[in-house]
Amino acid sequence: MASDGDTRPRFRVLVAGGGVAALESVLALRELAGERVAVTVLAPGEELVYRPMTVREPFSYAAAGRYPLAPIVRELGAELVTDALDRVERERQTVVTEGGLELPYDALVLALGAQPRPHYPHALTIDDRHMDEALHGLVQEIEGGYLKSLTFLVPERIGWQLPVYELALMMAGRAYDTEARPQITIVTAEPSPLALFGEAVSARVAEQLAAAGVETLTSSWAETPAAGEVVVEPGSRPFSPTRAIALPELYGPAVRGLPAGEHGFLAIDEHCRVRDAGPVFAAGDATDFPVKHGGLGTLQADAAAEAIAALAGAAVEPQPFRPVVHAMLLTDGEPLYLTAALSGTTAISSEVSETPTWSPPTKIAARFLGPYLERLDREGAPG
């Protein structure tokens, strides 16, 4: 932290985004760089939505947590600008917003998230921004015994399959409670359920699915040639489910003014610096890291914050981004706690537990944001 007599201008950090990776960046910078940095948050909305918990909303659980950004950003000593990013002008080190504002930066953190798009034309594509609206009626059909079969479809190119398994297990549990017995099937290109997490986790999840009566077709992909029709490959196996539910494909934000990566994602190095873009960093689903998960986004935010703190003159030795996934698998009963250390998209360790293995045991394990949101839940929003 700068001394009281230090009159040097503070290092300007602009954080674009209003989700978990963005707020983790702000919290990490406050801890690592203190008064050396002046942080501005550019967010398109006015609240942080704890999106991993929206998967429970169609089942009449409490709504996912929502936290107003303005008092949080103010408490963290930052400035909030409610607007959306339009483009980055690298030579001027300036962001231009959709509203026409020009925001200069010494370092920029892009935590913009990914853009979901439907892949299957004749399936209902879920969106965690509107989960209750999309699926509440489906849950009522199950409870009323009207739904005979339900097929979940996972596109080949997707970074996070967990919600499909959560929805399938919760749907199966709700059907059991009402003595309805719809056939529930998951079609996925994964070699085994949640293969990303390694053998121990995958075997346990497969066991859980089988016990719930959920059929899982792995190493498979599907097409929906018409409403009510699903064809599964290999083998051209036809299905005629009452309902077909699909995960979306994800695309990057394709930021104007920055090098274009594959499918619009931002190509980053081991310190989460955007390649060939100057002092620009990225964290979360907007990056080209193939696994999309809030906890991984916060690890990227921490790596970026360390690198920025060092640029600002703090005594910090930046560490590279090391992907370790902590995930809570929601079920109709008690959740399972899953952990995997990754090398690329391959698990080099795999652990599953019925009790939390990280603290606080939140859906997103985050070094700074986890304890901060736990305090907000206990004490209420600041201000």
One Martini backbone bead per residue (centre of mass of N, CA, C, O) as a GRO file, in nm:
protein
  383
    1MET     BB    1   0.099   0.034   0.019
    2ALA     BB    2   0.078   0.349   0.018
    3SER     BB    3   0.187   0.614   0.151
    4ASP     BB    4   0.077   0.907   0.289
    5GLY     BB    5   0.308   1.079   0.111
    6ASP     BB    6   0.203   0.975  -0.156
    7THR     BB    7   0.163   1.161  -0.484
    8ARG     BB    8   0.115   0.962  -0.682
    9PRO     BB    9  -0.050   0.847  -0.928
   10ARG     BB   10  -0.283   0.629  -0.976
   11PHE     BB   11  -0.351   0.322  -1.089
   12ARG     BB   12  -0.555   0.248  -1.362
   13VAL     BB   13  -0.847   0.041  -1.324
   14LEU     BB   14  -1.047  -0.148  -1.552
   15VAL     BB   15  -1.363  -0.312  -1.497
   16ALA     BB   16  -1.538  -0.535  -1.715
   17GLY     BB   17  -1.816  -0.608  -1.533
   18GLY     BB   18  -2.081  -0.787  -1.305
   19GLY     BB   19  -1.951  -1.042  -1.195
   20VAL     BB   20  -1.752  -1.259  -1.030
   21ALA     BB   21  -1.484  -1.185  -1.173
   22ALA     BB   22  -1.500  -0.882  -1.130
   23LEU     BB   23  -1.521  -0.877  -0.815
   24GLU     BB   24  -1.266  -1.038  -0.763
   25SER     BB   25  -1.077  -0.827  -0.883
   26VAL     BB   26  -1.138  -0.600  -0.683
   27LEU     BB   27  -1.069  -0.750  -0.422
   28ALA     BB   28  -0.777  -0.827  -0.499
   29LEU     BB   29  -0.671  -0.537  -0.545
   30ARG     BB   30  -0.723  -0.435  -0.262
   31GLU     BB   31  -0.532  -0.643  -0.125
   32LEU     BB   32  -0.261  -0.608  -0.315
   33ALA     BB   33  -0.266  -0.266  -0.378
   34GLY     BB   34  -0.461  -0.070  -0.278
   35GLU     BB   35  -0.376   0.271  -0.318
   36ARG     BB   36  -0.233   0.227  -0.600
   37VAL     BB   37  -0.531   0.197  -0.696
   38ALA     BB   38  -0.784   0.289  -0.943
   39VAL     BB   39  -1.119   0.176  -0.953
   40THR     BB   40  -1.326   0.077  -1.231
   41VAL     BB   41  -1.669  -0.014  -1.296
   42LEU     BB   42  -1.806  -0.176  -1.585
   43ALA     BB   43  -2.164  -0.212  -1.598
   44PRO     BB   44  -2.476  -0.313  -1.741
   45GLY     BB   45  -2.574  -0.351  -1.449
   46GLU     BB   46  -2.713  -0.341  -1.092
   47GLU     BB   47  -2.642  -0.658  -1.048
   48LEU     BB   48  -2.564  -0.951  -0.875
   49VAL     BB   49  -2.595  -1.280  -0.999
   50TYR     BB   50  -2.624  -1.608  -0.865
   51ARG     BB   51  -2.638  -1.827  -1.118
   52PRO     BB   52  -2.593  -2.128  -1.012
   53MET     BB   53  -2.888  -2.116  -0.848
   54THR     BB   54  -3.111  -2.107  -1.081
   55VAL     BB   55  -3.163  -2.420  -1.110
   56ARG     BB   56  -3.382  -2.414  -0.857
   57GLU     BB   57  -3.627  -2.226  -0.928
   58PRO     BB   58  -3.838  -2.427  -1.076
   59PHE     BB   59  -3.862  -2.582  -0.770
   60SER     BB   60  -3.937  -2.355  -0.547
   61TYR     BB   61  -3.703  -2.215  -0.465
   62ALA     BB   62  -3.512  -1.988  -0.386
   63ALA     BB   63  -3.381  -1.733  -0.508
   64ALA     BB   64  -3.124  -1.614  -0.633
   65GLY     BB   65  -2.882  -1.420  -0.557
   66ARG     BB   66  -2.897  -1.058  -0.504
   67TYR     BB   67  -2.665  -0.779  -0.570
   68PRO     BB   68  -2.596  -0.464  -0.530
   69LEU     BB   69  -2.342  -0.281  -0.675
   70ALA     BB   70  -2.304   0.005  -0.564
   71PRO     BB   71  -2.240  -0.055  -0.255
   72ILE     BB   72  -2.006  -0.248  -0.312
   73VAL     BB   73  -1.818  -0.065  -0.476
   74ARG     BB   74  -1.802   0.153  -0.261
   75GLU     BB   75  -1.682  -0.023  -0.030
   76LEU     BB   76  -1.423  -0.093  -0.228
   77GLY     BB   77  -1.328   0.195  -0.354
   78ALA     BB   78  -1.499   0.231  -0.611
   79GLU     BB   79  -1.622   0.287  -0.940
   80LEU     BB   80  -1.941   0.324  -1.102
   81VAL     BB   81  -2.040   0.223  -1.438
   82THR     BB   82  -2.348   0.227  -1.616
   83ASP     BB   83  -2.252   0.025  -1.882
   84ALA     BB   84  -2.131  -0.062  -2.206
   85LEU     BB   85  -1.915  -0.211  -2.407
   86ASP     BB   86  -1.782  -0.132  -2.731
   87ARG     BB   87  -1.459  -0.051  -2.716
   88VAL     BB   88  -1.104  -0.079  -2.784
   89GLU     BB   89  -0.827   0.156  -2.751
   90ARG     BB   90  -0.508   0.075  -2.740
   91GLU     BB   91  -0.333   0.326  -2.800
   92ARG     BB   92  -0.507   0.499  -2.572
   93GLN     BB   93  -0.613   0.340  -2.336
   94THR     BB   94  -0.938   0.299  -2.419
   95VAL     BB   95  -1.279   0.301  -2.335
   96VAL     BB   96  -1.583   0.259  -2.515
   97THR     BB   97  -1.907   0.318  -2.479
   98GLU     BB   98  -2.235   0.299  -2.572
   99GLY     BB   99  -2.274   0.603  -2.444
  100GLY     BB  100  -1.973   0.753  -2.513
  101LEU     BB  101  -1.768   0.692  -2.316
  102GLU     BB  102  -1.434   0.768  -2.183
  103LEU     BB  103  -1.203   0.516  -2.049
  104PRO     BB  104  -0.921   0.517  -1.895
  105TYR     BB  105  -0.610   0.310  -1.880
  106ASP     BB  106  -0.350   0.098  -1.742
  107ALA     BB  107  -0.564  -0.134  -1.681
  108LEU     BB  108  -0.748  -0.421  -1.812
  109VAL     BB  109  -1.057  -0.595  -1.726
  110LEU     BB  110  -1.220  -0.878  -1.877
  111ALA     BB  111  -1.566  -0.969  -1.754
  112LEU     BB  112  -1.811  -1.054  -1.989
  113GLY     BB  113  -1.856  -1.322  -2.079
  114ALA     BB  114  -2.088  -1.519  -2.245
  115GLN     BB  115  -2.271  -1.625  -2.542
  116PRO     BB  116  -2.575  -1.762  -2.580
  117ARG     BB  117  -2.673  -2.028  -2.816
  118PRO     BB  118  -2.860  -2.200  -3.009
  119HIS     BB  119  -2.844  -2.536  -3.161
  120TYR     BB  120  -3.140  -2.645  -3.135
  121PRO     BB  121  -3.434  -2.588  -3.313
  122HIS     BB  122  -3.618  -2.837  -3.142
  123ALA     BB  123  -3.540  -2.698  -2.858
  124LEU     BB  124  -3.507  -2.612  -2.528
  125THR     BB  125  -3.313  -2.345  -2.430
  126ILE     BB  126  -3.120  -2.280  -2.173
  127ASP     BB  127  -3.112  -1.999  -1.927
  128ASP     BB  128  -2.982  -1.863  -1.634
  129ARG     BB  129  -3.154  -1.588  -1.666
  130HIS     BB  130  -3.443  -1.787  -1.729
  131MET     BB  131  -3.518  -2.053  -1.571
  132ASP     BB  132  -3.801  -2.033  -1.447
  133GLU     BB  133  -3.955  -1.944  -1.699
  134ALA     BB  134  -3.875  -2.206  -1.874
  135LEU     BB  135  -3.929  -2.461  -1.636
  136HIS     BB  136  -4.182  -2.452  -1.454
  137GLY     BB  137  -4.389  -2.596  -1.641
  138LEU     BB  138  -4.235  -2.866  -1.653
  139VAL     BB  139  -4.259  -2.937  -1.356
  140GLN     BB  140  -4.570  -2.944  -1.357
  141GLU     BB  141  -4.593  -3.181  -1.555
  142ILE     BB  142  -4.457  -3.384  -1.372
  143GLU     BB  143  -4.647  -3.352  -1.124
  144GLY     BB  144  -4.908  -3.429  -1.316
  145GLY     BB  145  -4.818  -3.675  -1.520
  146TYR     BB  146  -4.771  -3.566  -1.838
  147LEU     BB  147  -4.478  -3.663  -1.856
  148LYS     BB  148  -4.303  -3.922  -2.038
  149SER     BB  149  -4.052  -3.756  -2.172
  150LEU     BB  150  -3.690  -3.665  -2.134
  151THR     BB  151  -3.442  -3.473  -2.315
  152PHE     BB  152  -3.096  -3.413  -2.293
  153LEU     BB  153  -2.882  -3.171  -2.459
  154VAL     BB  154  -2.532  -3.172  -2.560
  155PRO     BB  155  -2.318  -3.003  -2.701
  156GLU     BB  156  -2.005  -3.044  -2.817
  157ARG     BB  157  -1.961  -2.720  -2.776
  158ILE     BB  158  -1.883  -2.704  -2.435
  159GLY     BB  159  -1.784  -2.587  -2.096
  160TRP     BB  160  -2.066  -2.675  -1.921
  161GLN     BB  161  -2.258  -2.961  -1.785
  162LEU     BB  162  -2.384  -2.957  -1.495
  163PRO     BB  163  -2.688  -2.859  -1.527
  164VAL     BB  164  -2.796  -3.120  -1.654
  165TYR     BB  165  -2.754  -3.305  -1.405
  166GLU     BB  166  -2.920  -3.142  -1.209
  167LEU     BB  167  -3.190  -3.144  -1.361
  168ALA     BB  168  -3.223  -3.451  -1.386
  169LEU     BB  169  -3.222  -3.514  -1.079
  170MET     BB  170  -3.456  -3.321  -1.000
  171MET     BB  171  -3.668  -3.437  -1.189
  172ALA     BB  172  -3.658  -3.726  -1.081
  173GLY     BB  173  -3.735  -3.653  -0.791
  174ARG     BB  174  -4.010  -3.524  -0.857
  175ALA     BB  175  -4.131  -3.776  -0.992
  176TYR     BB  176  -4.112  -3.962  -0.744
  177ASP     BB  177  -4.288  -3.792  -0.548
  178THR     BB  178  -4.546  -3.830  -0.774
  179GLU     BB  179  -4.531  -4.120  -0.924
  180ALA     BB  180  -4.381  -4.049  -1.167
  181ARG     BB  181  -4.228  -4.205  -1.491
  182PRO     BB  182  -4.025  -4.063  -1.666
  183GLN     BB  183  -3.810  -4.058  -1.929
  184ILE     BB  184  -3.463  -3.993  -1.870
  185THR     BB  185  -3.226  -3.827  -2.093
  186ILE     BB  186  -2.875  -3.817  -2.180
  187VAL     BB  187  -2.688  -3.633  -2.431
  188THR     BB  188  -2.330  -3.696  -2.476
  189ALA     BB  189  -1.983  -3.659  -2.567
  190GLU     BB  190  -1.897  -3.778  -2.328
  191PRO     BB  191  -1.744  -4.066  -2.198
  192SER     BB  192  -1.859  -3.951  -1.922
  193PRO     BB  193  -1.986  -3.831  -1.653
  194LEU     BB  194  -1.806  -3.572  -1.587
  195ALA     BB  195  -1.507  -3.624  -1.704
  196LEU     BB  196  -1.347  -3.371  -1.620
  197PHE     BB  197  -1.322  -3.487  -1.301
  198GLY     BB  198  -1.283  -3.777  -1.337
  199GLU     BB  199  -1.325  -4.096  -1.219
  200ALA     BB  200  -1.448  -4.060  -0.936
  201VAL     BB  201  -1.673  -3.865  -1.012
  202SER     BB  202  -1.801  -4.010  -1.254
  203ALA     BB  203  -1.885  -4.270  -1.103
  204ARG     BB  204  -2.072  -4.131  -0.895
  205VAL     BB  205  -2.265  -3.994  -1.096
  206ALA     BB  206  -2.354  -4.251  -1.242
  207GLU     BB  207  -2.480  -4.377  -0.989
  208GLN     BB  208  -2.688  -4.152  -0.937
  209LEU     BB  209  -2.837  -4.174  -1.205
  210ALA     BB  210  -2.921  -4.470  -1.188
  211ALA     BB  211  -3.084  -4.444  -0.922
  212ALA     BB  212  -3.283  -4.221  -1.071
  213GLY     BB  213  -3.334  -4.327  -1.382
  214VAL     BB  214  -3.100  -4.214  -1.563
  215GLU     BB  215  -3.011  -4.194  -1.891
  216THR     BB  216  -2.677  -4.228  -2.044
  217LEU     BB  217  -2.544  -4.097  -2.352
  218THR     BB  218  -2.237  -4.150  -2.454
  219SER     BB  219  -2.054  -4.062  -2.715
  220SER     BB  220  -2.276  -3.847  -2.818
  221TRP     BB  221  -2.510  -3.715  -3.062
  222ALA     BB  222  -2.745  -3.462  -3.187
  223GLU     BB  223  -3.063  -3.416  -3.351
  224THR     BB  224  -3.345  -3.184  -3.465
  225PRO     BB  225  -3.551  -3.217  -3.732
  226ALA     BB  226  -3.805  -3.198  -3.533
  227ALA     BB  227  -4.066  -3.178  -3.356
  228GLY     BB  228  -4.022  -3.448  -3.136
  229GLU     BB  229  -3.723  -3.499  -3.261
  230VAL     BB  230  -3.454  -3.741  -3.209
  231VAL     BB  231  -3.113  -3.795  -3.320
  232VAL     BB  232  -2.875  -4.046  -3.246
  233GLU     BB  233  -2.524  -4.046  -3.233
  234PRO     BB  234  -2.451  -4.330  -3.313
  235GLY     BB  235  -2.709  -4.507  -3.526
  236SER     BB  236  -2.972  -4.344  -3.567
  237ARG     BB  237  -3.142  -4.288  -3.305
  238PRO     BB  238  -3.470  -4.265  -3.223
  239PHE     BB  239  -3.662  -3.998  -3.076
  240SER     BB  240  -3.984  -3.908  -2.880
  241PRO     BB  241  -4.005  -3.666  -2.691
  242THR     BB  242  -4.194  -3.456  -2.513
  243ARG     BB  243  -3.910  -3.328  -2.427
  244ALA     BB  244  -3.647  -3.091  -2.523
  245ILE     BB  245  -3.333  -3.018  -2.365
  246ALA     BB  246  -3.085  -2.751  -2.393
  247LEU     BB  247  -2.783  -2.648  -2.428
  248PRO     BB  248  -2.582  -2.404  -2.503
  249GLU     BB  249  -2.383  -2.227  -2.691
  250LEU     BB  250  -2.063  -2.067  -2.673
  251TYR     BB  251  -1.960  -1.722  -2.695
  252GLY     BB  252  -1.776  -1.465  -2.739
  253PRO     BB  253  -1.753  -1.105  -2.734
  254ALA     BB  254  -1.594  -0.973  -2.958
  255VAL     BB  255  -1.388  -0.734  -2.921
  256ARG     BB  256  -1.344  -0.432  -3.017
  257GLY     BB  257  -0.986  -0.388  -3.079
  258LEU     BB  258  -0.928  -0.694  -3.057
  259PRO     BB  259  -0.817  -0.986  -3.090
  260ALA     BB  260  -0.941  -1.258  -3.265
  261GLY     BB  261  -1.081  -1.536  -3.158
  262GLU     BB  262  -1.222  -1.821  -3.122
  263HIS     BB  263  -1.552  -1.752  -3.113
  264GLY     BB  264  -1.466  -1.463  -2.956
  265PHE     BB  265  -1.244  -1.526  -2.776
  266LEU     BB  266  -0.993  -1.464  -2.533
  267ALA     BB  267  -0.657  -1.470  -2.557
  268ILE     BB  268  -0.447  -1.619  -2.308
  269ASP     BB  269  -0.223  -1.634  -2.068
  270GLU     BB  270  -0.098  -1.745  -1.760
  271HIS     BB  271  -0.185  -1.429  -1.656
  272CYS     BB  272  -0.442  -1.329  -1.826
  273ARG     BB  273  -0.328  -1.205  -2.081
  274VAL     BB  274  -0.391  -1.051  -2.362
  275ARG     BB  275  -0.293  -1.107  -2.664
  276ASP     BB  276  -0.173  -0.836  -2.821
  277ALA     BB  277  -0.299  -0.583  -2.596
  278GLY     BB  278  -0.140  -0.518  -2.361
  279PRO     BB  279  -0.289  -0.403  -2.053
  280VAL     BB  280  -0.475  -0.680  -2.098
  281PHE     BB  281  -0.732  -0.860  -1.932
  282ALA     BB  282  -0.884  -1.189  -1.849
  283ALA     BB  283  -1.202  -1.329  -1.717
  284GLY     BB  284  -1.367  -1.612  -1.765
  285ASP     BB  285  -1.590  -1.687  -2.026
  286ALA     BB  286  -1.428  -1.493  -2.236
  287THR     BB  287  -1.222  -1.698  -2.255
  288ASP     BB  288  -1.023  -1.968  -2.407
  289PHE     BB  289  -1.090  -2.140  -2.186
  290PRO     BB  290  -1.276  -2.435  -2.215
  291VAL     BB  291  -1.364  -2.397  -1.918
  292LYS     BB  292  -1.680  -2.310  -1.766
  293HIS     BB  293  -1.641  -2.135  -1.449
  294GLY     BB  294  -1.662  -1.940  -1.178
  295GLY     BB  295  -1.411  -2.041  -1.022
  296LEU     BB  296  -1.212  -2.007  -1.258
  297GLY     BB  297  -1.264  -1.704  -1.295
  298THR     BB  298  -1.143  -1.626  -1.014
  299LEU     BB  299  -0.858  -1.733  -1.070
  300GLN     BB  300  -0.807  -1.542  -1.304
  301ALA     BB  301  -0.851  -1.282  -1.146
  302ASP     BB  302  -0.613  -1.327  -0.952
  303ALA     BB  303  -0.389  -1.337  -1.163
  304ALA     BB  304  -0.443  -1.056  -1.280
  305ALA     BB  305  -0.412  -0.895  -1.014
  306GLU     BB  306  -0.118  -0.963  -0.965
  307ALA     BB  307  -0.006  -0.838  -1.225
  308ILE     BB  308  -0.119  -0.551  -1.172
  309ALA     BB  309   0.011  -0.496  -0.898
  310ALA     BB  310   0.298  -0.506  -1.011
  311LEU     BB  311   0.261  -0.268  -1.210
  312ALA     BB  312   0.186  -0.072  -0.954
  313GLY     BB  313   0.428  -0.163  -0.728
  314ALA     BB  314   0.379  -0.413  -0.586
  315ALA     BB  315   0.478  -0.680  -0.363
  316VAL     BB  316   0.437  -0.900  -0.624
  317GLU     BB  317   0.424  -1.245  -0.729
  318PRO     BB  318   0.319  -1.364  -1.004
  319GLN     BB  319   0.082  -1.612  -1.071
  320PRO     BB  320  -0.032  -1.860  -1.234
  321PHE     BB  321  -0.283  -2.018  -1.381
  322ARG     BB  322  -0.454  -2.277  -1.181
  323PRO     BB  323  -0.672  -2.529  -1.249
  324VAL     BB  324  -0.938  -2.554  -1.005
  325VAL     BB  325  -1.225  -2.747  -0.939
  326HIS     BB  326  -1.514  -2.635  -0.761
  327ALA     BB  327  -1.817  -2.831  -0.716
  328MET     BB  328  -2.171  -2.819  -0.690
  329LEU     BB  329  -2.401  -3.085  -0.688
  330LEU     BB  330  -2.720  -3.073  -0.752
  331THR     BB  331  -3.003  -3.225  -0.600
  332ASP     BB  332  -3.282  -3.367  -0.448
  333GLY     BB  333  -3.080  -3.363  -0.223
  334GLU     BB  334  -2.783  -3.384  -0.143
  335PRO     BB  335  -2.496  -3.263  -0.216
  336LEU     BB  336  -2.208  -3.260  -0.419
  337TYR     BB  337  -1.844  -3.254  -0.390
  338LEU     BB  338  -1.624  -3.127  -0.640
  339THR     BB  339  -1.281  -3.216  -0.748
  340ALA     BB  340  -1.034  -3.065  -0.985
  341ALA     BB  341  -0.733  -3.096  -1.144
  342LEU     BB  342  -0.596  -2.928  -1.427
  343SER     BB  343  -0.485  -3.018  -1.768
  344GLY     BB  344  -0.659  -2.836  -1.919
  345THR     BB  345  -0.912  -3.096  -1.977
  346THR     BB  346  -0.749  -3.271  -1.763
  347ALA     BB  347  -0.755  -3.480  -1.501
  348ILE     BB  348  -0.516  -3.516  -1.214
  349SER     BB  349  -0.765  -3.502  -1.017
  350SER     BB  350  -1.014  -3.676  -0.793
  351GLU     BB  351  -1.309  -3.559  -0.602
  352VAL     BB  352  -1.560  -3.685  -0.369
  353SER     BB  353  -1.825  -3.538  -0.158
  354GLU     BB  354  -2.070  -3.491   0.111
  355THR     BB  355  -1.868  -3.272   0.202
  356PRO     BB  356  -1.707  -3.003   0.239
  357THR     BB  357  -1.373  -2.887   0.082
  358TRP     BB  358  -1.456  -2.585   0.128
  359SER     BB  359  -1.409  -2.226   0.219
  360PRO     BB  360  -1.685  -2.152   0.173
  361PRO     BB  361  -1.967  -2.371   0.077
  362THR     BB  362  -2.001  -2.264  -0.215
  363LYS     BB  363  -2.070  -2.278  -0.545
  364ILE     BB  364  -1.840  -2.061  -0.547
  365ALA     BB  365  -1.499  -2.077  -0.533
  366ALA     BB  366  -1.357  -1.790  -0.360
  367ARG     BB  367  -1.116  -1.616  -0.209
  368PHE     BB  368  -1.290  -1.334  -0.178
  369LEU     BB  369  -1.599  -1.360  -0.256
  370GLY     BB  370  -1.701  -1.574  -0.066
  371PRO     BB  371  -1.669  -1.423   0.210
  372TYR     BB  372  -1.819  -1.168   0.123
  373LEU     BB  373  -2.102  -1.296   0.063
  374GLU     BB  374  -2.138  -1.424   0.338
  375ARG     BB  375  -2.155  -1.153   0.485
  376LEU     BB  376  -2.397  -1.039   0.331
  377ASP     BB  377  -2.595  -1.266   0.415
  378ARG     BB  378  -2.563  -1.193   0.722
  379GLU     BB  379  -2.576  -0.849   0.712
  380GLY     BB  380  -2.601  -0.727   0.442
  381ALA     BB  381  -2.593  -0.467   0.260
  382PRO     BB  382  -2.418  -0.208   0.203
  383GLY     BB  383  -2.565   0.095   0.322
   0.00000   0.00000   0.00000
